[in-house]
Amino acid sequence: MVRWLVRLLAFAALASIAGFLWFRTVTVAAAPPNLGTDAIVVLTGDGGRVRRGLALLRVGAAPRLLISGVAEGVGPRQLARETHTPLALFRCCVDLGHAAIDTRSNGEETADWASRHGVRSLRLVTSDYHMRRATLELGAELAPGVTILPEPVPSHIGWKVWMREYVKWLVRSVARRTQT
């Protein structure tokens, strides 16, 4: 019995290490830039995400952009100033979502917004290490048939953050599978 338990624990440890190595080294590739979508969704967080989303909007990757998880009190004028973007672009084409506080609620906020705007395809902008979990959460909340194209923003973080994100992704993957 003890040998069986030791073997089981060794297998679990090896599977965890292999899974983490896969998670860390096989990052999600960006969708081809010439594929247009109905919308762009940026999840707030690490630097570079909002700028990447705005750059995609400017080149016509989509006609509309949602920035999900914007802090209360932050408005278009402040974001336009911080990103060196004309306020007119925010007024015509950018929506700020203030309801999301984590990745799960980003999915809920995005699904509600996408439904109201008739979005059938979107380009998701978030950090490379966050893309798998963000895609999982948004995919679970969006209407069936909505296509998510990844637009990962490269990050420069340590292995501890990657490990923490791997564990979160594993937990949420299991939780989402048991919900269906």
Backbone as ProteinMPNN parsed JSONL, in Angstrom:
{"seq_chain_A": "MVRWLVRLLAFAALASIAGFLWFRTVTVAAAPPNLGTDAIVVLTGDGGRVRRGLALLRVGAAPRLLISGVAEGVGPRQLARETHTPLALFRCCVDLGHAAIDTRSNGEETADWASRHGVRSLRLVTSDYHMRRATLELGAELAPGVTILPEPVPSHIGWKVWMREYVKWLVRSVARRTQT", "coords_chain_A": {"N_chain_A": [[0.824, -1.192, 0.0], [1.928, 1.258, 0.813], [3.98, 1.547, -1.086], [2.45, 1.839, -3.398], [1.159, 4.256, -2.856], [3.385, 5.989, -2.711], [4.301, 5.791, -5.354], [2.098, 6.875, -6.679], [2.123, 9.518, -5.678], [4.631, 10.318, -6.658], [4.151, 10.155, -9.408], [2.145, 12.135, -9.624], [3.633, 14.395, -8.87], [5.563, 14.491, -10.932], [3.849, 14.824, -13.141], [2.774, 17.318, -12.522], [5.049, 18.953, -12.645], [5.781, 18.586, -15.348], [3.473, 19.627, -16.537], [3.616, 22.302, -15.702], [6.008, 23.061, -16.981], [5.207, 22.843, -19.663], [3.148, 24.795, -19.654], [4.626, 27.09, -19.16], [6.547, 27.221, -21.234], [5.286, 26.775, -23.707], [3.725, 29.085, -24.932], [0.697, 30.91, -25.624], [0.042, 31.637, -28.937], [-0.182, 34.664, -30.828], [-3.039, 35.67, -32.695], [-3.276, 35.855, -36.287], [-2.438, 39.07, -37.559], [-3.969, 40.19, -39.603], [-6.55, 39.277, -39.391], [-9.655, 40.402, -38.93], [-11.935, 41.444, -36.331], [-15.075, 41.667, -34.525], [-14.749, 43.126, -32.245], [-12.434, 44.392, -29.763], [-11.065, 43.326, -26.743], [-9.675, 44.381, -23.794], [-8.039, 43.32, -20.945], [-7.502, 44.79, -17.907], [-4.41, 45.366, -16.158], [-1.157, 44.267, -16.141], [1.382, 46.41, -17.52], [1.237, 47.753, -20.826], [-0.938, 46.429, -21.94], [-3.318, 48.005, -22.395], [-2.309, 49.902, -24.166], [-1.612, 48.203, -26.311], [-4.149, 47.271, -27.076], [-5.353, 49.686, -27.904], [-3.672, 50.343, -30.026], [-4.294, 48.269, -31.794], [-6.948, 48.937, -32.312], [-6.599, 51.389, -33.627], [-5.389, 50.561, -36.044], [-7.443, 49.291, -37.267], [-8.223, 46.679, -36.55], [-10.551, 46.027, -35.318], [-13.785, 47.568, -34.887], [-14.53, 48.496, -32.375], [-13.758, 48.795, -28.855], [-13.396, 47.318, -25.692], [-12.365, 48.082, -22.472], [-11.83, 46.208, -19.847], [-12.363, 46.039, -16.361], [-11.549, 48.486, -15.352], [-10.432, 50.827, -12.991], [-12.548, 52.316, -10.525], [-13.534, 55.671, -10.942], [-11.658, 56.268, -12.854], [-11.583, 57.671, -15.971], [-12.372, 58.263, -19.495], [-10.948, 60.558, -20.31], [-8.672, 60.663, -18.618], [-7.424, 58.193, -19.267], [-6.942, 58.616, -21.998], [-5.085, 60.674, -21.868], [-2.989, 59.418, -20.418], [-2.235, 57.414, -22.21], [-1.526, 58.745, -24.435], [-3.39, 59.194, -26.476], [-5.815, 60.353, -28.779], [-8.654, 61.954, -27.4], [-10.979, 61.852, -28.829], [-10.961, 59.329, -30.045], [-11.512, 57.667, -27.881], [-14.068, 58.6, -27.289], [-15.579, 57.826, -29.523], [-15.174, 55.074, -29.874], [-14.372, 53.47, -27.71], [-15.16, 51.647, -24.84], [-15.449, 51.729, -21.335], [-15.167, 49.396, -18.823], [-16.184, 49.078, -15.57], [-16.92, 47.199, -13.729], [-15.611, 44.719, -13.341], [-13.434, 42.877, -11.212], [-11.676, 40.839, -11.117], [-10.386, 38.021, -12.989], [-12.5, 36.226, -13.478], [-14.766, 37.908, -13.207], [-14.126, 39.645, -15.245], [-14.775, 38.073, -17.407], [-17.572, 37.887, -17.108], [-18.305, 40.616, -17.313], [-17.385, 41.177, -19.904], [-18.935, 39.371, -21.418], [-21.53, 40.379, -21.04], [-21.268, 42.934, -22.204], [-20.497, 42.187, -24.825], [-22.793, 40.862, -25.668], [-24.67, 42.96, -25.664], [-23.63, 44.482, -27.738], [-23.692, 42.865, -29.94], [-21.511, 41.204, -30.555], [-19.635, 38.808, -32.252], [-17.137, 37.915, -32.62], [-13.976, 38.377, -31.083], [-10.943, 40.054, -30.231], [-8.738, 39.224, -27.818], [-6.904, 40.905, -25.448], [-4.34, 40.498, -23.285], [-1.84, 39.739, -20.773], [0.838, 37.481, -21.671], [1.254, 35.298, -19.877], [-1.207, 35.171, -18.66], [-3.086, 34.573, -20.538], [-4.198, 31.954, -21.088], [-5.89, 31.369, -18.872], [-7.552, 33.608, -18.938], [-8.801, 33.29, -21.433], [-10.148, 30.915, -20.938], [-11.983, 31.72, -18.894], [-13.434, 33.822, -20.18], [-14.411, 32.438, -22.396], [-16.154, 30.653, -21.151], [-18.175, 32.311, -20.308], [-19.088, 33.86, -22.462], [-21.503, 34.013, -25.145], [-22.515, 31.018, -26.869], [-20.554, 30.146, -29.695], [-19.19, 32.551, -30.031], [-16.176, 33.798, -31.121], [-12.869, 33.803, -29.898], [-9.95, 35.508, -30.345], [-6.577, 35.286, -29.574], [-4.402, 37.784, -28.249], [-1.662, 38.034, -27.005], [0.29, 39.887, -24.683], [3.673, 40.29, -24.357], [5.392, 39.452, -21.353], [7.61, 40.219, -18.646], [8.371, 38.539, -16.324], [8.989, 36.743, -13.248], [9.548, 33.233, -12.427], [7.936, 32.562, -10.286], [5.548, 34.02, -10.505], [4.595, 32.945, -12.894], [4.217, 30.319, -11.987], [2.24, 30.682, -10.013], [0.156, 31.585, -11.647], [-0.185, 29.315, -13.215], [-1.152, 27.466, -11.335], [-3.568, 28.742, -10.648], [-4.854, 28.598, -13.138], [-5.053, 25.807, -13.439], [-6.771, 25.163, -11.269], [-9.085, 26.673, -11.931], [-9.673, 25.49, -14.388], [-10.405, 22.878, -13.668], [-12.565, 23.523, -11.983], [-14.324, 24.764, -13.819], [-14.844, 22.61, -15.519], [-16.213, 20.868, -13.857], [-18.516, 22.27, -13.463], [-19.971, 22.037, -15.739]], "CA_chain_A": [[0.0, 0.0, 0.0], [2.817, 2.414, 0.894], [4.631, 1.675, -2.395], [1.456, 2.358, -4.334], [0.975, 5.665, -2.521], [4.607, 6.692, -3.12], [4.273, 5.856, -6.827], [1.05, 7.825, -7.048], [2.629, 10.855, -5.375], [5.713, 10.601, -7.604], [3.512, 10.432, -10.691], [1.487, 13.446, -9.519], [4.675, 15.42, -8.869], [6.108, 14.577, -12.289], [2.816, 15.41, -14.014], [2.698, 18.748, -12.196], [6.249, 19.606, -13.188], [5.643, 18.574, -16.81], [2.416, 20.578, -16.874], [4.136, 23.662, -15.533], [6.969, 23.332, -18.061], [4.402, 23.096, -20.862], [2.458, 26.077, -19.459], [5.608, 28.171, -19.193], [7.323, 27.299, -22.47], [4.421, 26.769, -24.889], [2.794, 30.182, -24.722], [-0.357, 31.058, -26.625], [0.471, 32.495, -30.036], [-1.122, 35.699, -31.26], [-3.77, 35.427, -33.936], [-2.728, 36.654, -37.382], [-2.882, 40.463, -37.438], [-4.902, 40.584, -40.659], [-7.889, 38.785, -39.098], [-10.478, 41.39, -38.245], [-12.955, 40.944, -35.408], [-16.113, 42.636, -34.199], [-14.352, 43.936, -31.095], [-11.201, 44.123, -29.027], [-11.274, 43.392, -25.301], [-8.437, 44.476, -23.027], [-8.184, 43.096, -19.507], [-6.518, 45.642, -17.249], [-3.389, 44.662, -15.383], [0.221, 44.616, -16.466], [1.621, 47.451, -18.504], [1.26, 47.409, -22.236], [-2.193, 45.845, -22.434], [-4.208, 49.042, -22.937], [-1.65, 50.463, -25.349], [-1.739, 47.229, -27.393], [-5.531, 47.306, -27.533], [-5.572, 50.937, -28.639], [-2.942, 50.231, -31.301], [-5.109, 47.411, -32.664], [-8.111, 49.724, -32.712], [-6.151, 52.397, -34.6], [-5.092, 49.955, -37.351], [-8.662, 48.725, -37.83], [-8.436, 45.262, -36.227], [-11.959, 45.954, -34.92], [-14.337, 48.922, -34.776], [-14.903, 48.864, -31.004], [-12.856, 48.265, -27.839], [-13.793, 47.34, -24.28], [-11.311, 47.919, -21.473], [-12.538, 45.594, -18.726], [-11.677, 46.09, -15.076], [-11.007, 49.824, -15.107], [-10.67, 51.264, -11.611], [-13.571, 53.352, -10.334], [-13.008, 57.028, -10.977], [-10.825, 56.466, -14.038], [-12.438, 57.924, -17.113], [-11.731, 58.326, -20.813], [-9.999, 61.675, -20.394], [-7.43, 60.25, -17.949], [-6.788, 57.145, -20.064], [-6.444, 59.227, -23.232], [-3.87, 61.42, -21.508], [-1.94, 58.47, -20.031], [-1.829, 56.592, -23.351], [-1.224, 59.652, -25.559], [-4.388, 58.847, -27.488], [-6.834, 61.401, -28.896], [-9.894, 61.714, -26.665], [-12.009, 61.54, -29.825], [-10.984, 57.875, -30.248], [-12.233, 57.112, -26.737], [-15.494, 58.962, -27.387], [-16.279, 57.104, -30.59], [-14.942, 53.651, -30.085], [-13.86, 52.766, -26.533], [-16.028, 51.549, -23.667], [-14.735, 51.379, -20.115], [-15.911, 48.543, -17.9], [-15.75, 49.303, -14.192], [-17.506, 46.191, -12.837], [-14.74, 43.558, -13.107], [-12.374, 42.999, -10.211], [-10.782, 39.702, -11.302], [-10.55, 37.414, -14.313], [-13.868, 35.692, -13.599], [-15.707, 38.995, -13.469], [-13.824, 40.146, -16.594], [-15.576, 37.248, -18.308], [-18.974, 38.307, -16.988], [-18.431, 41.972, -17.863], [-17.2, 41.079, -21.346], [-20.094, 38.68, -22.003], [-22.642, 41.325, -21.04], [-20.949, 43.96, -23.202], [-20.528, 41.56, -26.151], [-24.198, 40.611, -25.987], [-25.311, 44.254, -25.982], [-23.079, 45.026, -28.981], [-23.788, 41.872, -31.012], [-20.158, 40.744, -30.887], [-19.511, 37.385, -32.578], [-15.707, 37.598, -32.57], [-13.226, 39.42, -30.39], [-9.511, 39.883, -30.012], [-8.505, 39.355, -26.387], [-5.576, 41.434, -25.122], [-3.898, 40.341, -21.9], [-0.451, 39.286, -20.709], [1.059, 36.118, -22.157], [1.071, 34.312, -18.817], [-2.602, 35.237, -18.229], [-3.963, 34.321, -21.686], [-4.954, 30.696, -21.002], [-6.975, 31.482, -17.89], [-8.488, 34.622, -19.425], [-9.578, 32.654, -22.504], [-11.028, 29.957, -20.262], [-13.065, 32.437, -18.198], [-14.285, 34.504, -21.15], [-15.095, 31.42, -23.191], [-17.237, 30.068, -20.359], [-19.235, 33.303, -20.098], [-19.596, 34.384, -23.729], [-22.526, 33.216, -25.824], [-21.949, 29.983, -27.735], [-20.21, 30.57, -31.046], [-18.349, 33.748, -30.076], [-14.778, 33.433, -31.332], [-11.864, 34.59, -29.18], [-8.616, 35.471, -30.934], [-5.635, 35.764, -28.561], [-3.425, 38.831, -28.522], [-0.878, 38.092, -25.767], [1.307, 40.92, -24.525], [4.814, 39.675, -23.675], [5.681, 39.92, -20.004], [8.965, 39.965, -18.153], [8.097, 38.205, -14.929], [9.716, 35.598, -12.733], [8.892, 31.931, -12.447], [6.922, 32.467, -9.225], [4.273, 34.519, -11.059], [4.151, 31.913, -13.827], [3.744, 29.176, -11.187], [0.971, 31.076, -9.403], [-0.852, 31.597, -12.715], [-0.415, 27.908, -13.593], [-2.027, 26.873, -10.319], [-4.899, 29.348, -10.831], [-5.422, 28.034, -14.36], [-5.444, 24.426, -13.143], [-7.941, 25.179, -10.384], [-10.246, 27.158, -12.686], [-9.992, 24.492, -15.41], [-11.142, 21.817, -12.984], [-13.85, 24.081, -11.537], [-15.197, 24.963, -14.994], [-15.255, 21.29, -16.037], [-17.202, 20.278, -12.948], [-19.752, 23.055, -13.553], [-20.739, 21.669, -16.942]], "C_chain_A": [[0.869, 1.257, 0.0], [3.516, 2.634, -0.441], [3.686, 2.277, -3.414], [1.247, 3.85, -4.115], [2.187, 6.503, -2.94], [4.648, 6.846, -4.632], [3.24, 6.873, -7.308], [1.509, 9.261, -6.816], [3.751, 11.256, -6.328], [5.145, 10.929, -8.978], [2.847, 11.809, -10.68], [2.509, 14.574, -9.554], [5.266, 15.596, -10.264], [5.11, 15.2, -13.26], [2.689, 16.905, -13.764], [3.876, 19.509, -12.773], [6.168, 19.678, -14.713], [4.58, 19.571, -17.259], [2.886, 22.009, -16.753], [5.124, 24.006, -16.642], [6.25, 23.601, -19.374], [3.763, 24.482, -20.781], [3.421, 27.241, -19.65], [6.276, 28.319, -20.552], [6.477, 27.335, -23.741], [3.353, 27.843, -24.68], [1.793, 30.247, -25.874], [0.116, 32.045, -27.689], [-0.613, 33.511, -30.376], [-1.792, 35.279, -32.559], [-3.141, 36.268, -35.045], [-3.289, 38.085, -37.35], [-3.913, 40.88, -38.489], [-6.321, 40.058, -40.443], [-8.659, 39.844, -38.311], [-11.494, 40.715, -37.341], [-13.995, 42.036, -35.191], [-15.676, 43.587, -33.096], [-12.985, 43.512, -30.577], [-11.557, 44.252, -27.555], [-9.911, 43.38, -24.625], [-8.773, 44.233, -21.564], [-7.096, 43.91, -18.811], [-5.56, 44.803, -16.417], [-2.03, 45.182, -15.769], [0.307, 45.681, -17.555], [1.64, 46.924, -19.922], [-0.044, 46.885, -22.785], [-3.074, 46.906, -23.097], [-3.599, 49.649, -24.191], [-1.776, 49.517, -26.552], [-3.16, 47.237, -27.95], [-5.832, 48.553, -28.358], [-4.856, 50.918, -29.985], [-3.724, 49.366, -32.285], [-6.339, 48.157, -33.177], [-7.731, 50.723, -33.804], [-5.888, 51.803, -35.981], [-6.3, 49.228, -37.94], [-8.877, 47.246, -37.574], [-9.878, 44.999, -35.806], [-12.472, 47.391, -34.788], [-14.598, 49.394, -33.347], [-13.982, 48.162, -30.009], [-13.502, 48.386, -26.47], [-12.536, 47.197, -23.442], [-12.035, 47.464, -20.209], [-11.702, 45.679, -17.458], [-11.027, 47.431, -14.777], [-11.377, 50.255, -13.693], [-11.74, 52.355, -11.571], [-12.9, 54.725, -10.329], [-12.102, 57.309, -12.158], [-11.749, 56.588, -15.232], [-11.659, 58.023, -18.413], [-10.677, 59.429, -20.917], [-8.646, 61.279, -19.79], [-6.696, 59.19, -18.765], [-6.225, 57.7, -21.37], [-5.128, 59.959, -22.96], [-2.715, 60.45, -21.212], [-1.399, 57.662, -21.211], [-1.477, 57.426, -24.584], [-2.109, 59.335, -26.765], [-5.4, 59.983, -27.582], [-8.116, 61.017, -28.143], [-11.029, 61.343, -27.621], [-12.095, 60.03, -30.083], [-11.725, 57.191, -29.106], [-13.726, 57.389, -26.869], [-16.231, 58.145, -28.435], [-16.26, 55.6, -30.429], [-14.528, 52.843, -28.863], [-14.883, 52.811, -25.405], [-15.177, 51.122, -22.481], [-15.651, 50.564, -19.219], [-15.346, 48.69, -16.503], [-16.193, 48.193, -13.234], [-16.536, 45.068, -12.463], [-13.648, 43.86, -12.086], [-11.374, 41.85, -10.298], [-11.1, 39.07, -12.657], [-11.946, 36.829, -14.51], [-14.853, 36.808, -13.92], [-15.376, 39.726, -14.769], [-14.666, 39.378, -17.615], [-17.031, 37.655, -18.29], [-19.192, 39.675, -17.618], [-18.329, 41.951, -19.385], [-18.409, 40.431, -22.015], [-21.298, 39.611, -22.085], [-22.451, 42.379, -22.128], [-21.053, 43.388, -24.62], [-21.96, 41.284, -26.595], [-24.904, 41.892, -26.408], [-24.857, 44.808, -27.325], [-23.101, 44.024, -30.143], [-22.437, 41.325, -31.464], [-20.161, 39.233, -31.113], [-18.049, 36.938, -32.601], [-14.995, 38.74, -31.875], [-11.766, 39.04, -30.281], [-9.259, 40.193, -28.548], [-7.073, 39.768, -26.124], [-5.348, 41.287, -23.625], [-2.457, 39.861, -21.928], [-0.327, 37.834, -21.139], [0.798, 35.068, -21.089], [-0.394, 34.192, -18.376], [-3.576, 34.75, -19.317], [-4.782, 33.033, -21.542], [-6.135, 30.809, -20.037], [-8.003, 32.508, -18.345], [-9.385, 34.046, -20.526], [-10.578, 31.659, -21.932], [-12.229, 30.668, -19.648], [-13.986, 33.149, -19.176], [-15.074, 33.5, -21.976], [-16.266, 30.788, -22.469], [-18.42, 31.022, -20.216], [-19.858, 33.817, -21.392], [-20.655, 33.46, -24.316], [-21.859, 32.158, -26.696], [-21.675, 30.542, -29.133], [-19.387, 31.837, -31.14], [-16.889, 33.297, -30.137], [-13.864, 34.379, -30.573], [-10.529, 34.405, -29.89], [-7.633, 36.034, -29.915], [-4.69, 36.833, -29.089], [-2.585, 38.996, -27.246], [0.17, 39.198, -25.804], [2.473, 40.281, -23.775], [5.063, 40.295, -22.305], [7.123, 39.565, -19.643], [8.855, 39.735, -16.653], [8.884, 36.969, -14.532], [8.888, 34.332, -12.728], [7.807, 31.805, -11.383], [5.555, 32.947, -9.724], [3.719, 33.513, -12.057], [3.554, 30.719, -13.065], [2.387, 29.488, -10.561], [-0.145, 31.075, -10.456], [-1.18, 30.178, -13.179], [-1.374, 27.245, -12.615], [-3.442, 27.44, -10.451], [-5.596, 28.752, -12.048], [-5.879, 26.598, -14.129], [-6.726, 24.374, -12.318], [-9.186, 25.604, -11.161], [-10.652, 26.178, -13.784], [-10.817, 23.367, -14.812], [-12.518, 22.321, -12.555], [-14.808, 24.261, -12.705], [-15.686, 23.623, -15.535], [-16.308, 20.647, -15.149], [-18.511, 21.035, -12.97], [-20.602, 22.636, -14.737], [-21.216, 20.25, -16.913]], "O_chain_A": [[0.585, 2.21, -0.725], [3.638, 3.773, -0.893], [4.082, 3.133, -4.205], [1.166, 4.618, -5.073], [2.028, 7.605, -3.466], [4.991, 7.914, -5.138], [3.496, 7.638, -8.239], [1.304, 10.125, -7.669], [3.816, 12.407, -6.758], [5.599, 11.865, -9.637], [2.983, 12.566, -11.641], [2.279, 15.599, -10.195], [5.447, 16.722, -10.725], [5.486, 16.012, -14.105], [2.512, 17.676, -14.707], [3.708, 20.594, -13.329], [6.456, 20.72, -15.301], [4.767, 20.279, -18.248], [2.587, 22.839, -17.611], [5.09, 25.11, -17.185], [6.644, 24.496, -20.121], [3.832, 25.254, -21.737], [3.062, 28.26, -20.239], [6.547, 29.441, -20.981], [6.918, 27.878, -24.754], [2.222, 27.543, -24.299], [2.026, 29.704, -26.954], [0.539, 33.156, -27.37], [-1.806, 33.243, -30.229], [-1.189, 34.62, -33.406], [-2.532, 37.299, -34.76], [-4.486, 38.277, -37.137], [-4.655, 41.838, -38.272], [-7.211, 40.364, -41.236], [-8.334, 40.134, -37.16], [-11.867, 39.562, -37.556], [-13.819, 43.176, -35.618], [-16.163, 44.715, -33.011], [-12.464, 42.445, -30.902], [-12.268, 45.177, -27.162], [-9.097, 42.485, -24.853], [-9.677, 44.86, -21.011], [-5.91, 43.74, -19.094], [-5.87, 43.677, -16.028], [-1.776, 46.386, -15.73], [-0.586, 45.82, -18.391], [2.019, 45.78, -20.171], [-0.24, 46.895, -24.0], [-3.525, 46.724, -24.228], [-4.303, 49.884, -25.173], [-2.018, 49.965, -27.673], [-3.35, 47.212, -29.166], [-6.493, 48.474, -29.394], [-5.382, 51.426, -30.975], [-3.808, 49.69, -33.47], [-6.719, 48.019, -34.339], [-8.455, 50.882, -34.787], [-6.134, 52.465, -36.99], [-6.191, 48.612, -39.0], [-9.637, 46.605, -38.3], [-10.368, 43.876, -35.926], [-11.687, 48.32, -34.6], [-14.861, 50.577, -33.131], [-13.483, 47.069, -30.28], [-14.079, 49.419, -26.129], [-11.73, 46.296, -23.673], [-12.759, 48.237, -19.582], [-10.497, 45.426, -17.472], [-10.054, 47.496, -14.024], [-12.512, 50.065, -13.257], [-11.824, 53.2, -12.463], [-11.818, 54.896, -9.767], [-11.804, 58.469, -12.443], [-12.59, 55.723, -15.477], [-10.435, 57.885, -18.429], [-9.635, 59.24, -21.545], [-7.599, 61.534, -20.386], [-5.48, 59.275, -18.939], [-5.145, 57.294, -21.8], [-4.181, 59.864, -23.74], [-1.6, 60.64, -21.697], [-0.232, 57.269, -21.21], [-1.169, 56.881, -25.644], [-1.643, 59.224, -27.899], [-5.804, 60.525, -26.553], [-8.593, 59.887, -28.248], [-11.936, 60.598, -27.251], [-13.185, 59.507, -30.316], [-12.479, 56.244, -29.331], [-14.552, 56.518, -26.596], [-17.4, 57.808, -28.243], [-17.216, 54.919, -30.801], [-14.346, 51.631, -28.973], [-15.403, 53.872, -25.06], [-14.3, 50.267, -22.603], [-16.763, 50.982, -18.897], [-14.16, 48.452, -16.279], [-15.873, 48.244, -12.046], [-16.635, 44.519, -11.366], [-13.033, 44.926, -12.089], [-10.34, 41.877, -9.631], [-11.982, 39.537, -13.378], [-12.511, 36.93, -15.599], [-15.686, 36.661, -14.814], [-16.254, 40.368, -15.346], [-15.199, 39.958, -18.561], [-17.662, 37.758, -19.343], [-20.148, 39.875, -18.367], [-19.094, 42.625, -20.074], [-18.859, 40.892, -23.064], [-22.005, 39.626, -23.092], [-23.377, 42.674, -22.883], [-21.624, 44.02, -25.509], [-22.295, 41.455, -27.767], [-25.646, 41.908, -27.391], [-25.609, 45.525, -27.985], [-22.577, 44.318, -31.218], [-22.254, 41.017, -32.642], [-20.634, 38.472, -30.268], [-17.755, 35.742, -32.601], [-15.345, 39.908, -32.042], [-11.407, 37.863, -30.243], [-9.535, 41.3, -28.088], [-6.135, 39.077, -26.522], [-6.063, 41.868, -22.809], [-1.911, 39.604, -23.001], [-1.265, 37.05, -20.992], [0.177, 34.044, -21.374], [-0.767, 33.188, -17.771], [-4.757, 34.54, -19.041], [-5.972, 33.04, -21.856], [-7.247, 30.39, -20.356], [-9.203, 32.304, -18.158], [-10.591, 34.293, -20.54], [-11.717, 31.574, -22.392], [-13.37, 30.257, -19.862], [-15.206, 33.088, -19.021], [-16.264, 33.69, -22.225], [-17.262, 30.424, -23.094], [-19.551, 30.577, -20.022], [-21.036, 34.173, -21.411], [-20.689, 32.268, -24.013], [-20.76, 32.376, -27.206], [-22.469, 31.311, -29.675], [-18.921, 32.179, -32.227], [-16.433, 32.512, -29.305], [-14.051, 35.595, -30.595], [-10.036, 33.284, -30.022], [-7.827, 37.151, -29.433], [-4.243, 36.78, -30.235], [-2.76, 39.96, -26.5], [0.841, 39.414, -26.813], [2.285, 39.779, -22.666], [4.955, 41.508, -22.128], [7.751, 38.715, -20.274], [9.189, 40.594, -15.837], [9.384, 36.239, -15.388], [7.685, 34.354, -12.989], [6.862, 31.034, -11.55], [4.529, 32.349, -9.402], [2.516, 33.25, -12.074], [2.517, 30.181, -13.453], [1.487, 28.649, -10.58], [-1.257, 30.619, -10.187], [-2.331, 29.88, -13.498], [-2.299, 26.543, -13.023], [-4.414, 26.688, -10.374], [-6.784, 28.436, -11.997], [-6.962, 26.21, -14.566], [-7.651, 23.626, -12.637], [-10.23, 24.961, -11.056], [-11.839, 26.045, -14.084], [-11.819, 22.952, -15.393], [-13.52, 21.631, -12.741], [-15.99, 23.939, -12.586], [-16.834, 23.517, -15.967], [-17.199, 19.956, -15.642], [-19.532, 20.499, -12.539], [-21.814, 22.852, -14.744], [-21.872, 19.8, -17.852]]}, "name": "protein", "num_of_chains": 1, "seq": "MVRWLVRLLAFAALASIAGFLWFRTVTVAAAPPNLGTDAIVVLTGDGGRVRRGLALLRVGAAPRLLISGVAEGVGPRQLARETHTPLALFRCCVDLGHAAIDTRSNGEETADWASRHGVRSLRLVTSDYHMRRATLELGAELAPGVTILPEPVPSHIGWKVWMREYVKWLVRSVARRTQT"}
